[in-house]
Amino acid sequence: MKILIVEDEKALLDGITHILLEENYYVDTAGNGFDGLQLAKQNIYDVIILDIMLPELDGFSVLKSLRDNSIKTPILLLTAKDSVEDRVKGLDLGADDYLIKPFAAPELLARIRVLLRGKGDSDNELIYGPIKVMEHEHDGYIDGQKLNLTIKEYLLLEFFIRNKEQILLRDQIFNRIWGFSSEAGLNVVDVYVHHLRKKMGTFQCDHLLKTVRGIGFMLKGDEADVSKN
């Protein structure tokens, strides 16, 4: 799972990053609202942790822009202002939760888990038809048979299941799995989709991973496929 932190206070940003990395989350960071908005618009994150008081663009403006662009990523607002007005404004703009600074690490992690459960996570597993990915194993199963995925293949399958029946652009997939600073070429996405599809084909499920010509890929089956658990 990948989390974006948008926070201008470096000590706090580093602290939250450390906490999340210790919990095996993948993390991207931004130190101002403008950079945070550009990253968030990629729509590749499972949760966004967003400070309200930010340089260049405040958190409320970032939040409003994301929701106006139909980006539904769960957003946890951080603020030093303990006021009812700020809470109400944030929730009205589409925030999913609100945390007052300073806060304890266990509370932050608990709130993130709640937001992830809201996305359909259950006991560290995600299911789509006969396919299941197990977060704690970093592997996938089809009809109970282990796929023996590499870490990149696992992250790819996880991303597809989290966005099932939606077209994912090659750029989205690349930025989610390899990251913005990767020196790999965009064609690495096609290579790993081929590897994943081949492993799924062992169980006659390769047809679920569809190529959308010239655009990207999508995990989608017919009614018989997805009703199978």
BELTA-V329677 format. One record per pair of residues at least 12 apart in sequence whose ideal C-beta (glycine too) atoms are under 8 Angstrom apart, sorted by sequence separation. I is the first residue (numbers start at 1). J is the second residue. If there is no record, write none. Layout:
<<I:J> <I:J>>
This chain:
<<5:17> <17:29> <36:48> <50:62> <63:75> <99:111> <124:136> <130:142> <174:186> <177:189> <197:209> <208:220> <50:63> <77:90> <130:143> <138:151> <196:209> <208:221> <36:50> <63:77> <97:111> <140:154> <159:173> <174:188> <207:221> <5:20> <139:154> <171:186> <174:189> <177:192> <13:29> <138:154> <170:186> <173:189> <193:209> <3:20> <28:45> <97:114> <140:157> <156:173> <159:176> <208:225> <13:31> <36:54> <48:66> <59:77> <77:95> <82:100> <97:115> <159:177> <193:211> <59:78> <75:94> <76:95> <79:98> <81:100> <96:115> <170:189> <37:57> <59:79> <75:95> <76:96> <77:97> <79:99> <80:100> <170:190> <205:225> <10:31> <33:54> <35:56> <36:57> <75:96> <76:97> <77:98> <78:99> <79:100> <80:101> <133:154> <155:176> <156:177> <3:25> <5:27> <7:29> <32:54> <33:55> <34:56> <40:62> <74:96> <75:97> <76:98> <77:99> <79:101> <96:118> <155:177> <2:25> <3:26> <4:27> <5:28> <6:29> <8:31> <32:55> <33:56> <34:57> <74:97> <76:99> <78:101> <135:158> <1:25> <2:26> <3:27> <4:28> <5:29> <6:30> <7:31> <8:32> <31:55> <32:56> <33:57> <133:157> <193:217> <1:26> <2:27> <3:28> <4:29> <5:30> <6:31> <32:57> <33:58> <37:62> <41:66> <48:73> <50:75> <52:77> <78:103> <133:158> <152:177> <2:28> <4:30> <6:32> <33:59> <36:62> <40:66> <47:73> <48:74> <49:75> <50:76> <51:77> <52:78> <53:79> <67:93> <131:157> <6:33> <46:73> <47:74> <48:75> <49:76> <50:77> <51:78> <52:79> <53:80> <63:90> <67:94> <33:61> <37:65> <41:69> <43:71> <45:73> <46:74> <47:75> <48:76> <50:78> <51:79> <53:81> <66:94> <133:161> <189:217> <6:35> <33:62> <37:66> <47:76> <49:78> <52:81> <60:89> <64:93> <6:36> <41:71> <43:73> <60:90> <63:93> <64:94> <131:161> <40:71> <59:90> <63:94> <4:36> <63:95> <126:158> <6:39> <16:49> <40:73> <60:93> <128:161> <6:40> <52:86> <127:161> <4:39> <76:111> <126:161> <4:40> <76:112> <126:162> <128:164> <156:192> <156:193> <52:90> <76:115> <153:192> <157:196> <152:192> <156:196> <4:45> <74:115> <2:44> <3:45> <6:48> <7:49> <9:51> <74:116> <153:195> <2:45> <3:46> <4:47> <5:48> <6:49> <8:51> <119:162> <153:196> <173:216> <2:46> <3:47> <4:48> <5:49> <6:50> <7:51> <74:118> <172:216> <173:217> <1:46> <3:48> <4:49> <6:51> <8:53> <50:95> <74:119> <150:195> <167:212> <170:215> <1:47> <3:49> <8:54> <153:199> <169:215> <170:216> <7:54> <8:55> <149:196> <169:216> <170:217> <6:54> <167:215> <168:216> <160:209> <167:216> <168:217> <149:199> <167:217> <168:218> <148:199> <167:218> <147:199> <166:218> <6:59> <147:200> <165:218> <165:219> <164:219> <165:220> <6:62> <163:219> <164:220> <160:217> <142:200> <145:203> <160:218> <161:219> <160:219> <143:203> <142:203> <49:112> <142:205> <47:112> <47:115> <47:116> <131:200> <46:116> <7:78> <46:119> <130:203> <131:205> <130:205> <129:205> <131:208> <129:208> <128:208> <19:105> <23:109> <25:112> <12:101> <19:108> <19:109> <128:219> <16:108> <20:112> <129:221> <128:221> <130:225> <129:225> <129:226> <128:226> <129:227> <130:228> <129:228> <130:229> <129:229> <127:229> <3:112> <1:116> <44:159> <46:162> <44:172> <42:171> <43:172> <42:172> <44:175> <44:176> <42:175> <1:135> <42:176> <39:180> <28:179> <28:180> <1:158> <2:176>>
